[in-house]
Amino acid sequence: MNDGSEDSRDPKPPFVPVCGIGASAGGVATLQNLFRLIPDDLDLAYVVILHLSPDYPSALSEIISACTRMPVLQVEDGPT
């Protein structure tokens, strides 16, 4: 019987606020400083968008990982 209450078998996904950060290729040092200062317990997801050359590998995720205890993942454009 459905009494109009929420179905406990279909819980809502958790709400995670997202902070978007954009920088030019010259902004890596600023990103390092920023992630050194951001507390890692704010319960925010950070999306960093940076123009990178598709012709060269990027070490940005390793560079940012060295500045924070938060997990850092790099995504790439293209089919999944």
PDB file of N, CA, C and O in Angstrom:
ATOM      1  N   MET A   1       0.850  -1.168   0.000  1.00  0.00           N
ATOM      2  CA  MET A   1       0.000   0.000   0.000  1.00  0.00           C
ATOM      3  C   MET A   1       0.897   1.233   0.000  1.00  0.00           C
ATOM      4  O   MET A   1       1.898   1.289   0.714  1.00  0.00           O
ATOM      5  N   ASN A   2       0.524   2.215  -0.809  1.00  0.00           N
ATOM      6  CA  ASN A   2       1.294   3.441  -0.919  1.00  0.00           C
ATOM      7  C   ASN A   2       0.555   4.550  -0.201  1.00  0.00           C
ATOM      8  O   ASN A   2      -0.543   4.938  -0.600  1.00  0.00           O
ATOM      9  N   ASP A   3       1.168   5.063   0.868  1.00  0.00           N
ATOM     10  CA  ASP A   3       0.519   6.129   1.637  1.00  0.00           C
ATOM     11  C   ASP A   3       1.033   7.512   1.261  1.00  0.00           C
ATOM     12  O   ASP A   3       0.725   8.491   1.941  1.00  0.00           O
ATOM     13  N   GLY A   4       1.823   7.606   0.171  1.00  0.00           N
ATOM     14  CA  GLY A   4       2.327   8.896  -0.273  1.00  0.00           C
ATOM     15  C   GLY A   4       3.670   9.255   0.317  1.00  0.00           C
ATOM     16  O   GLY A   4       4.283  10.237  -0.102  1.00  0.00           O
ATOM     17  N   SER A   5       4.145   8.481   1.283  1.00  0.00           N
ATOM     18  CA  SER A   5       5.465   8.773   1.843  1.00  0.00           C
ATOM     19  C   SER A   5       6.541   8.291   0.881  1.00  0.00           C
ATOM     20  O   SER A   5       6.283   7.483  -0.011  1.00  0.00           O
ATOM     21  N   GLU A   6       7.751   8.804   1.079  1.00  0.00           N
ATOM     22  CA  GLU A   6       8.845   8.428   0.195  1.00  0.00           C
ATOM     23  C   GLU A   6       9.153   6.948   0.343  1.00  0.00           C
ATOM     24  O   GLU A   6       9.066   6.389   1.436  1.00  0.00           O
ATOM     25  N   ASP A   7       9.506   6.331  -0.747  1.00  0.00           N
ATOM     26  CA  ASP A   7       9.866   4.929  -0.757  1.00  0.00           C
ATOM     27  C   ASP A   7      11.300   4.801  -0.249  1.00  0.00           C
ATOM     28  O   ASP A   7      12.221   5.339  -0.865  1.00  0.00           O
ATOM     29  N   SER A   8      11.499   4.106   0.853  1.00  0.00           N
ATOM     30  CA  SER A   8      12.830   3.980   1.433  1.00  0.00           C
ATOM     31  C   SER A   8      13.745   3.112   0.580  1.00  0.00           C
ATOM     32  O   SER A   8      14.957   3.114   0.791  1.00  0.00           O
ATOM     33  N   ARG A   9      13.197   2.373  -0.377  1.00  0.00           N
ATOM     34  CA  ARG A   9      14.020   1.548  -1.264  1.00  0.00           C
ATOM     35  C   ARG A   9      14.634   2.371  -2.383  1.00  0.00           C
ATOM     36  O   ARG A   9      15.513   1.873  -3.086  1.00  0.00           O
ATOM     37  N   ASP A  10      14.209   3.599  -2.570  1.00  0.00           N
ATOM     38  CA  ASP A  10      14.717   4.456  -3.636  1.00  0.00           C
ATOM     39  C   ASP A  10      15.204   5.775  -3.028  1.00  0.00           C
ATOM     40  O   ASP A  10      14.601   6.825  -3.249  1.00  0.00           O
ATOM     41  N   PRO A  11      16.303   5.714  -2.259  1.00  0.00           N
ATOM     42  CA  PRO A  11      16.765   6.946  -1.606  1.00  0.00           C
ATOM     43  C   PRO A  11      17.322   7.938  -2.618  1.00  0.00           C
ATOM     44  O   PRO A  11      17.819   7.567  -3.681  1.00  0.00           O
ATOM     45  N   LYS A  12      17.221   9.203  -2.253  1.00  0.00           N
ATOM     46  CA  LYS A  12      17.787  10.247  -3.102  1.00  0.00           C
ATOM     47  C   LYS A  12      19.307  10.187  -3.002  1.00  0.00           C
ATOM     48  O   LYS A  12      19.848   9.889  -1.937  1.00  0.00           O
ATOM     49  N   PRO A  13      19.995  10.467  -4.103  1.00  0.00           N
ATOM     50  CA  PRO A  13      21.458  10.499  -4.020  1.00  0.00           C
ATOM     51  C   PRO A  13      21.897  11.659  -3.141  1.00  0.00           C
ATOM     52  O   PRO A  13      21.177  12.649  -3.013  1.00  0.00           O
ATOM     53  N   PRO A  14      23.078  11.546  -2.531  1.00  0.00           N
ATOM     54  CA  PRO A  14      23.538  12.643  -1.675  1.00  0.00           C
ATOM     55  C   PRO A  14      23.797  13.901  -2.488  1.00  0.00           C
ATOM     56  O   PRO A  14      24.219  13.836  -3.643  1.00  0.00           O
ATOM     57  N   PHE A  15      23.540  15.034  -1.874  1.00  0.00           N
ATOM     58  CA  PHE A  15      23.783  16.327  -2.507  1.00  0.00           C
ATOM     59  C   PHE A  15      25.237  16.698  -2.270  1.00  0.00           C
ATOM     60  O   PHE A  15      25.690  16.746  -1.127  1.00  0.00           O
ATOM     61  N   VAL A  16      25.967  16.959  -3.339  1.00  0.00           N
ATOM     62  CA  VAL A  16      27.371  17.359  -3.228  1.00  0.00           C
ATOM     63  C   VAL A  16      27.544  18.680  -3.961  1.00  0.00           C
ATOM     64  O   VAL A  16      27.436  18.717  -5.187  1.00  0.00           O
ATOM     65  N   PRO A  17      27.810  19.762  -3.244  1.00  0.00           N
ATOM     66  CA  PRO A  17      28.060  21.037  -3.917  1.00  0.00           C
ATOM     67  C   PRO A  17      29.339  20.952  -4.750  1.00  0.00           C
ATOM     68  O   PRO A  17      30.295  20.272  -4.377  1.00  0.00           O
ATOM     69  N   VAL A  18      29.338  21.651  -5.876  1.00  0.00           N
ATOM     70  CA  VAL A  18      30.483  21.641  -6.781  1.00  0.00           C
ATOM     71  C   VAL A  18      31.003  23.063  -6.941  1.00  0.00           C
ATOM     72  O   VAL A  18      30.228  23.997  -7.150  1.00  0.00           O
ATOM     73  N   CYS A  19      32.311  23.219  -6.841  1.00  0.00           N
ATOM     74  CA  CYS A  19      32.975  24.501  -7.052  1.00  0.00           C
ATOM     75  C   CYS A  19      33.764  24.396  -8.352  1.00  0.00           C
ATOM     76  O   CYS A  19      34.655  23.555  -8.468  1.00  0.00           O
ATOM     77  N   GLY A  20      33.446  25.237  -9.325  1.00  0.00           N
ATOM     78  CA  GLY A  20      34.161  25.239 -10.599  1.00  0.00           C
ATOM     79  C   GLY A  20      35.278  26.271 -10.589  1.00  0.00           C
ATOM     80  O   GLY A  20      35.082  27.408 -10.161  1.00  0.00           O
ATOM     81  N   ILE A  21      36.450  25.867 -11.064  1.00  0.00           N
ATOM     82  CA  ILE A  21      37.620  26.746 -11.094  1.00  0.00           C
ATOM     83  C   ILE A  21      38.206  26.691 -12.497  1.00  0.00           C
ATOM     84  O   ILE A  21      38.501  25.609 -13.005  1.00  0.00           O
ATOM     85  N   GLY A  22      38.377  27.838 -13.121  1.00  0.00           N
ATOM     86  CA  GLY A  22      38.989  27.896 -14.441  1.00  0.00           C
ATOM     87  C   GLY A  22      40.294  28.667 -14.379  1.00  0.00           C
ATOM     88  O   GLY A  22      40.427  29.623 -13.616  1.00  0.00           O
ATOM     89  N   ALA A  23      41.255  28.245 -15.186  1.00  0.00           N
ATOM     90  CA  ALA A  23      42.546  28.930 -15.215  1.00  0.00           C
ATOM     91  C   ALA A  23      43.173  28.741 -16.587  1.00  0.00           C
ATOM     92  O   ALA A  23      42.834  27.815 -17.324  1.00  0.00           O
ATOM     93  N   SER A  24      44.088  29.634 -16.908  1.00  0.00           N
ATOM     94  CA  SER A  24      44.860  29.465 -18.139  1.00  0.00           C
ATOM     95  C   SER A  24      46.011  28.514 -17.836  1.00  0.00           C
ATOM     96  O   SER A  24      46.231  28.140 -16.684  1.00  0.00           O
ATOM     97  N   ALA A  25      46.736  28.131 -18.864  1.00  0.00           N
ATOM     98  CA  ALA A  25      47.864  27.224 -18.666  1.00  0.00           C
ATOM     99  C   ALA A  25      48.902  27.823 -17.722  1.00  0.00           C
ATOM    100  O   ALA A  25      49.653  27.082 -17.089  1.00  0.00           O
ATOM    101  N   GLY A  26      48.955  29.137 -17.618  1.00  0.00           N
ATOM    102  CA  GLY A  26      49.889  29.792 -16.709  1.00  0.00           C
ATOM    103  C   GLY A  26      49.405  29.856 -15.274  1.00  0.00           C
ATOM    104  O   GLY A  26      50.089  30.424 -14.422  1.00  0.00           O
ATOM    105  N   GLY A  27      48.240  29.285 -14.983  1.00  0.00           N
ATOM    106  CA  GLY A  27      47.662  29.375 -13.649  1.00  0.00           C
ATOM    107  C   GLY A  27      47.981  28.220 -12.726  1.00  0.00           C
ATOM    108  O   GLY A  27      47.374  28.105 -11.661  1.00  0.00           O
ATOM    109  N   VAL A  28      48.916  27.360 -13.100  1.00  0.00           N
ATOM    110  CA  VAL A  28      49.202  26.177 -12.289  1.00  0.00           C
ATOM    111  C   VAL A  28      49.720  26.558 -10.900  1.00  0.00           C
ATOM    112  O   VAL A  28      49.301  25.961  -9.909  1.00  0.00           O
ATOM    113  N   ALA A  29      50.611  27.528 -10.810  1.00  0.00           N
ATOM    114  CA  ALA A  29      51.142  27.941  -9.503  1.00  0.00           C
ATOM    115  C   ALA A  29      50.023  28.476  -8.606  1.00  0.00           C
ATOM    116  O   ALA A  29      50.014  28.224  -7.401  1.00  0.00           O
ATOM    117  N   THR A  30      49.097  29.204  -9.190  1.00  0.00           N
ATOM    118  CA  THR A  30      47.960  29.717  -8.419  1.00  0.00           C
ATOM    119  C   THR A  30      47.083  28.569  -7.939  1.00  0.00           C
ATOM    120  O   THR A  30      46.606  28.590  -6.804  1.00  0.00           O
ATOM    121  N   LEU A  31      46.864  27.565  -8.788  1.00  0.00           N
ATOM    122  CA  LEU A  31      46.091  26.391  -8.376  1.00  0.00           C
ATOM    123  C   LEU A  31      46.790  25.656  -7.233  1.00  0.00           C
ATOM    124  O   LEU A  31      46.136  25.202  -6.293  1.00  0.00           O
ATOM    125  N   GLN A  32      48.101  25.539  -7.311  1.00  0.00           N
ATOM    126  CA  GLN A  32      48.849  24.901  -6.226  1.00  0.00           C
ATOM    127  C   GLN A  32      48.632  25.656  -4.915  1.00  0.00           C
ATOM    128  O   GLN A  32      48.350  25.043  -3.885  1.00  0.00           O
ATOM    129  N   ASN A  33      48.760  26.963  -4.950  1.00  0.00           N
ATOM    130  CA  ASN A  33      48.549  27.767  -3.741  1.00  0.00           C
ATOM    131  C   ASN A  33      47.130  27.623  -3.227  1.00  0.00           C
ATOM    132  O   ASN A  33      46.919  27.491  -2.022  1.00  0.00           O
ATOM    133  N   LEU A  34      46.162  27.648  -4.118  1.00  0.00           N
ATOM    134  CA  LEU A  34      44.762  27.518  -3.731  1.00  0.00           C
ATOM    135  C   LEU A  34      44.507  26.192  -3.025  1.00  0.00           C
ATOM    136  O   LEU A  34      43.898  26.166  -1.955  1.00  0.00           O
ATOM    137  N   PHE A  35      44.970  25.085  -3.617  1.00  0.00           N
ATOM    138  CA  PHE A  35      44.694  23.778  -3.021  1.00  0.00           C
ATOM    139  C   PHE A  35      45.507  23.523  -1.755  1.00  0.00           C
ATOM    140  O   PHE A  35      45.137  22.667  -0.953  1.00  0.00           O
ATOM    141  N   ARG A  36      46.588  24.235  -1.565  1.00  0.00           N
ATOM    142  CA  ARG A  36      47.300  24.161  -0.278  1.00  0.00           C
ATOM    143  C   ARG A  36      46.474  24.813   0.834  1.00  0.00           C
ATOM    144  O   ARG A  36      46.552  24.405   1.992  1.00  0.00           O
ATOM    145  N   LEU A  37      45.687  25.821   0.478  1.00  0.00           N
ATOM    146  CA  LEU A  37      44.925  26.586   1.468  1.00  0.00           C
ATOM    147  C   LEU A  37      43.520  26.050   1.720  1.00  0.00           C
ATOM    148  O   LEU A  37      42.943  26.325   2.772  1.00  0.00           O
ATOM    149  N   ILE A  38      42.956  25.293   0.781  1.00  0.00           N
ATOM    150  CA  ILE A  38      41.585  24.800   0.935  1.00  0.00           C
ATOM    151  C   ILE A  38      41.569  23.644   1.939  1.00  0.00           C
ATOM    152  O   ILE A  38      42.284  22.661   1.750  1.00  0.00           O
ATOM    153  N   PRO A  39      40.767  23.746   3.001  1.00  0.00           N
ATOM    154  CA  PRO A  39      40.630  22.607   3.917  1.00  0.00           C
ATOM    155  C   PRO A  39      40.043  21.408   3.173  1.00  0.00           C
ATOM    156  O   PRO A  39      39.181  21.569   2.309  1.00  0.00           O
ATOM    157  N   ASP A  40      40.507  20.218   3.508  1.00  0.00           N
ATOM    158  CA  ASP A  40      40.043  19.036   2.783  1.00  0.00           C
ATOM    159  C   ASP A  40      38.775  18.431   3.373  1.00  0.00           C
ATOM    160  O   ASP A  40      38.369  17.342   2.966  1.00  0.00           O
ATOM    161  N   ASP A  41      38.146  19.109   4.317  1.00  0.00           N
ATOM    162  CA  ASP A  41      36.939  18.573   4.945  1.00  0.00           C
ATOM    163  C   ASP A  41      35.706  19.457   4.715  1.00  0.00           C
ATOM    164  O   ASP A  41      34.789  19.458   5.537  1.00  0.00           O
ATOM    165  N   LEU A  42      35.675  20.195   3.628  1.00  0.00           N
ATOM    166  CA  LEU A  42      34.546  21.094   3.347  1.00  0.00           C
ATOM    167  C   LEU A  42      33.379  20.389   2.660  1.00  0.00           C
ATOM    168  O   LEU A  42      32.331  21.002   2.458  1.00  0.00           O
ATOM    169  N   ASP A  43      33.533  19.128   2.300  1.00  0.00           N
ATOM    170  CA  ASP A  43      32.483  18.371   1.605  1.00  0.00           C
ATOM    171  C   ASP A  43      32.051  19.049   0.312  1.00  0.00           C
ATOM    172  O   ASP A  43      30.859  19.155   0.023  1.00  0.00           O
ATOM    173  N   LEU A  44      33.021  19.501  -0.456  1.00  0.00           N
ATOM    174  CA  LEU A  44      32.798  20.093  -1.773  1.00  0.00           C
ATOM    175  C   LEU A  44      33.541  19.272  -2.814  1.00  0.00           C
ATOM    176  O   LEU A  44      34.579  18.677  -2.526  1.00  0.00           O
ATOM    177  N   ALA A  45      33.004  19.247  -4.015  1.00  0.00           N
ATOM    178  CA  ALA A  45      33.732  18.697  -5.160  1.00  0.00           C
ATOM    179  C   ALA A  45      34.269  19.883  -5.952  1.00  0.00           C
ATOM    180  O   ALA A  45      33.552  20.855  -6.186  1.00  0.00           O
ATOM    181  N   TYR A  46      35.504  19.803  -6.355  1.00  0.00           N
ATOM    182  CA  TYR A  46      36.130  20.873  -7.130  1.00  0.00           C
ATOM    183  C   TYR A  46      36.360  20.372  -8.547  1.00  0.00           C
ATOM    184  O   TYR A  46      36.892  19.281  -8.753  1.00  0.00           O
ATOM    185  N   VAL A  47      35.958  21.173  -9.514  1.00  0.00           N
ATOM    186  CA  VAL A  47      36.203  20.870 -10.919  1.00  0.00           C
ATOM    187  C   VAL A  47      37.116  21.964 -11.440  1.00  0.00           C
ATOM    188  O   VAL A  47      36.746  23.138 -11.462  1.00  0.00           O
ATOM    189  N   VAL A  48      38.308  21.574 -11.859  1.00  0.00           N
ATOM    190  CA  VAL A  48      39.291  22.523 -12.382  1.00  0.00           C
ATOM    191  C   VAL A  48      39.345  22.351 -13.892  1.00  0.00           C
ATOM    192  O   VAL A  48      39.580  21.252 -14.394  1.00  0.00           O
ATOM    193  N   ILE A  49      39.128  23.439 -14.604  1.00  0.00           N
ATOM    194  CA  ILE A  49      39.178  23.412 -16.062  1.00  0.00           C
ATOM    195  C   ILE A  49      40.359  24.262 -16.491  1.00  0.00           C
ATOM    196  O   ILE A  49      40.442  25.451 -16.185  1.00  0.00           O
ATOM    197  N   LEU A  50      41.266  23.623 -17.204  1.00  0.00           N
ATOM    198  CA  LEU A  50      42.506  24.266 -17.598  1.00  0.00           C
ATOM    199  C   LEU A  50      42.783  23.903 -19.047  1.00  0.00           C
ATOM    200  O   LEU A  50      42.642  22.743 -19.434  1.00  0.00           O
ATOM    201  N   HIS A  51      43.171  24.871 -19.842  1.00  0.00           N
ATOM    202  CA  HIS A  51      43.502  24.587 -21.234  1.00  0.00           C
ATOM    203  C   HIS A  51      44.828  23.842 -21.270  1.00  0.00           C
ATOM    204  O   HIS A  51      45.853  24.359 -20.826  1.00  0.00           O
ATOM    205  N   LEU A  52      44.802  22.637 -21.798  1.00  0.00           N
ATOM    206  CA  LEU A  52      46.005  21.824 -21.927  1.00  0.00           C
ATOM    207  C   LEU A  52      46.169  21.405 -23.377  1.00  0.00           C
ATOM    208  O   LEU A  52      45.182  21.213 -24.087  1.00  0.00           O
ATOM    209  N   SER A  53      47.391  21.267 -23.810  1.00  0.00           N
ATOM    210  CA  SER A  53      47.656  20.824 -25.172  1.00  0.00           C
ATOM    211  C   SER A  53      47.341  19.336 -25.303  1.00  0.00           C
ATOM    212  O   SER A  53      47.774  18.536 -24.474  1.00  0.00           O
ATOM    213  N   PRO A  54      46.595  18.965 -26.335  1.00  0.00           N
ATOM    214  CA  PRO A  54      46.332  17.537 -26.543  1.00  0.00           C
ATOM    215  C   PRO A  54      47.567  16.797 -27.054  1.00  0.00           C
ATOM    216  O   PRO A  54      47.575  15.567 -27.111  1.00  0.00           O
ATOM    217  N   ASP A  55      48.609  17.541 -27.425  1.00  0.00           N
ATOM    218  CA  ASP A  55      49.811  16.935 -27.997  1.00  0.00           C
ATOM    219  C   ASP A  55      50.834  16.500 -26.951  1.00  0.00           C
ATOM    220  O   ASP A  55      51.801  15.814 -27.281  1.00  0.00           O
ATOM    221  N   TYR A  56      50.631  16.890 -25.695  1.00  0.00           N
ATOM    222  CA  TYR A  56      51.603  16.582 -24.650  1.00  0.00           C
ATOM    223  C   TYR A  56      50.884  16.000 -23.438  1.00  0.00           C
ATOM    224  O   TYR A  56      49.774  16.425 -23.119  1.00  0.00           O
ATOM    225  N   PRO A  57      51.496  15.041 -22.765  1.00  0.00           N
ATOM    226  CA  PRO A  57      50.870  14.524 -21.538  1.00  0.00           C
ATOM    227  C   PRO A  57      50.875  15.597 -20.446  1.00  0.00           C
ATOM    228  O   PRO A  57      51.744  16.468 -20.422  1.00  0.00           O
ATOM    229  N   SER A  58      49.909  15.522 -19.560  1.00  0.00           N
ATOM    230  CA  SER A  58      49.798  16.499 -18.479  1.00  0.00           C
ATOM    231  C   SER A  58      50.093  15.827 -17.141  1.00  0.00           C
ATOM    232  O   SER A  58      49.686  14.690 -16.901  1.00  0.00           O
ATOM    233  N   ALA A  59      50.792  16.533 -16.290  1.00  0.00           N
ATOM    234  CA  ALA A  59      51.059  16.066 -14.927  1.00  0.00           C
ATOM    235  C   ALA A  59      50.233  16.862 -13.920  1.00  0.00           C
ATOM    236  O   ALA A  59      50.534  16.860 -12.726  1.00  0.00           O
ATOM    237  N   LEU A  60      49.188  17.544 -14.403  1.00  0.00           N
ATOM    238  CA  LEU A  60      48.419  18.426 -13.520  1.00  0.00           C
ATOM    239  C   LEU A  60      47.836  17.681 -12.325  1.00  0.00           C
ATOM    240  O   LEU A  60      47.880  18.195 -11.207  1.00  0.00           O
ATOM    241  N   SER A  61      47.294  16.489 -12.530  1.00  0.00           N
ATOM    242  CA  SER A  61      46.708  15.771 -11.395  1.00  0.00           C
ATOM    243  C   SER A  61      47.767  15.441 -10.345  1.00  0.00           C
ATOM    244  O   SER A  61      47.488  15.517  -9.148  1.00  0.00           O
ATOM    245  N   GLU A  62      48.968  15.077 -10.770  1.00  0.00           N
ATOM    246  CA  GLU A  62      50.042  14.809  -9.817  1.00  0.00           C
ATOM    247  C   GLU A  62      50.482  16.089  -9.103  1.00  0.00           C
ATOM    248  O   GLU A  62      50.781  16.068  -7.909  1.00  0.00           O
ATOM    249  N   ILE A  63      50.521  17.190  -9.833  1.00  0.00           N
ATOM    250  CA  ILE A  63      50.919  18.473  -9.245  1.00  0.00           C
ATOM    251  C   ILE A  63      49.921  18.901  -8.176  1.00  0.00           C
ATOM    252  O   ILE A  63      50.316  19.317  -7.087  1.00  0.00           O
ATOM    253  N   ILE A  64      48.627  18.800  -8.484  1.00  0.00           N
ATOM    254  CA  ILE A  64      47.594  19.182  -7.512  1.00  0.00           C
ATOM    255  C   ILE A  64      47.560  18.188  -6.351  1.00  0.00           C
ATOM    256  O   ILE A  64      47.365  18.585  -5.202  1.00  0.00           O
ATOM    257  N   SER A  65      47.749  16.900  -6.643  1.00  0.00           N
ATOM    258  CA  SER A  65      47.755  15.884  -5.579  1.00  0.00           C
ATOM    259  C   SER A  65      48.821  16.161  -4.530  1.00  0.00           C
ATOM    260  O   SER A  65      48.637  15.840  -3.356  1.00  0.00           O
ATOM    261  N   ALA A  66      49.924  16.749  -4.943  1.00  0.00           N
ATOM    262  CA  ALA A  66      51.002  17.063  -4.003  1.00  0.00           C
ATOM    263  C   ALA A  66      50.636  18.216  -3.071  1.00  0.00           C
ATOM    264  O   ALA A  66      51.349  18.480  -2.103  1.00  0.00           O
ATOM    265  N   CYS A  67      49.529  18.903  -3.357  1.00  0.00           N
ATOM    266  CA  CYS A  67      49.137  20.088  -2.586  1.00  0.00           C
ATOM    267  C   CYS A  67      47.933  19.854  -1.686  1.00  0.00           C
ATOM    268  O   CYS A  67      47.550  20.752  -0.935  1.00  0.00           O
ATOM    269  N   THR A  68      47.324  18.670  -1.741  1.00  0.00           N
ATOM    270  CA  THR A  68      46.106  18.417  -0.982  1.00  0.00           C
ATOM    271  C   THR A  68      46.004  16.941  -0.638  1.00  0.00           C
ATOM    272  O   THR A  68      46.615  16.093  -1.288  1.00  0.00           O
ATOM    273  N   ARG A  69      45.218  16.646   0.400  1.00  0.00           N
ATOM    274  CA  ARG A  69      44.931  15.243   0.731  1.00  0.00           C
ATOM    275  C   ARG A  69      43.662  14.765   0.035  1.00  0.00           C
ATOM    276  O   ARG A  69      43.326  13.584   0.112  1.00  0.00           O
ATOM    277  N   MET A  70      42.953  15.664  -0.642  1.00  0.00           N
ATOM    278  CA  MET A  70      41.751  15.266  -1.374  1.00  0.00           C
ATOM    279  C   MET A  70      42.151  14.410  -2.573  1.00  0.00           C
ATOM    280  O   MET A  70      43.222  14.612  -3.144  1.00  0.00           O
ATOM    281  N   PRO A  71      41.299  13.453  -2.962  1.00  0.00           N
ATOM    282  CA  PRO A  71      41.607  12.682  -4.171  1.00  0.00           C
ATOM    283  C   PRO A  71      41.526  13.575  -5.400  1.00  0.00           C
ATOM    284  O   PRO A  71      40.655  14.440  -5.489  1.00  0.00           O
ATOM    285  N   VAL A  72      42.422  13.366  -6.336  1.00  0.00           N
ATOM    286  CA  VAL A  72      42.477  14.159  -7.565  1.00  0.00           C
ATOM    287  C   VAL A  72      42.413  13.210  -8.752  1.00  0.00           C
ATOM    288  O   VAL A  72      43.194  12.262  -8.844  1.00  0.00           O
ATOM    289  N   LEU A  73      41.485  13.467  -9.654  1.00  0.00           N
ATOM    290  CA  LEU A  73      41.337  12.666 -10.866  1.00  0.00           C
ATOM    291  C   LEU A  73      41.395  13.574 -12.073  1.00  0.00           C
ATOM    292  O   LEU A  73      40.861  14.683 -12.048  1.00  0.00           O
ATOM    293  N   GLN A  74      42.037  13.113 -13.124  1.00  0.00           N
ATOM    294  CA  GLN A  74      42.079  13.889 -14.368  1.00  0.00           C
ATOM    295  C   GLN A  74      41.191  13.201 -15.392  1.00  0.00           C
ATOM    296  O   GLN A  74      41.299  11.995 -15.610  1.00  0.00           O
ATOM    297  N   VAL A  75      40.321  13.969 -16.013  1.00  0.00           N
ATOM    298  CA  VAL A  75      39.470  13.444 -17.074  1.00  0.00           C
ATOM    299  C   VAL A  75      39.965  13.986 -18.401  1.00  0.00           C
ATOM    300  O   VAL A  75      40.659  15.001 -18.459  1.00  0.00           O
ATOM    301  N   GLU A  76      39.596  13.295 -19.461  1.00  0.00           N
ATOM    302  CA  GLU A  76      40.004  13.714 -20.793  1.00  0.00           C
ATOM    303  C   GLU A  76      38.789  13.816 -21.689  1.00  0.00           C
ATOM    304  O   GLU A  76      37.798  13.112 -21.498  1.00  0.00           O
ATOM    305  N   ASP A  77      38.874  14.689 -22.660  1.00  0.00           N
ATOM    306  CA  ASP A  77      37.820  14.841 -23.646  1.00  0.00           C
ATOM    307  C   ASP A  77      37.831  13.623 -24.555  1.00  0.00           C
ATOM    308  O   ASP A  77      38.889  13.075 -24.866  1.00  0.00           O
ATOM    309  N   GLY A  78      36.673  13.215 -24.968  1.00  0.00           N
ATOM    310  CA  GLY A  78      36.592  12.110 -25.910  1.00  0.00           C
ATOM    311  C   GLY A  78      35.529  11.115 -25.493  1.00  0.00           C
ATOM    312  O   GLY A  78      34.916  11.255 -24.435  1.00  0.00           O
ATOM    313  N   PRO A  79      35.313  10.112 -26.325  1.00  0.00           N
ATOM    314  CA  PRO A  79      34.284   9.115 -26.012  1.00  0.00           C
ATOM    315  C   PRO A  79      34.679   8.284 -24.798  1.00  0.00           C
ATOM    316  O   PRO A  79      35.859   8.055 -24.531  1.00  0.00           O
ATOM    317  N   THR A  80      33.666   7.845 -24.079  1.00  0.00           N
ATOM    318  CA  THR A  80      33.933   7.025 -22.893  1.00  0.00           C
ATOM    319  C   THR A  80      33.663   5.573 -23.159  1.00  0.00           C
ATOM    320  O   THR A  80      33.835   4.740 -22.269  1.00  0.00           O
TER     321      THR A  80
END
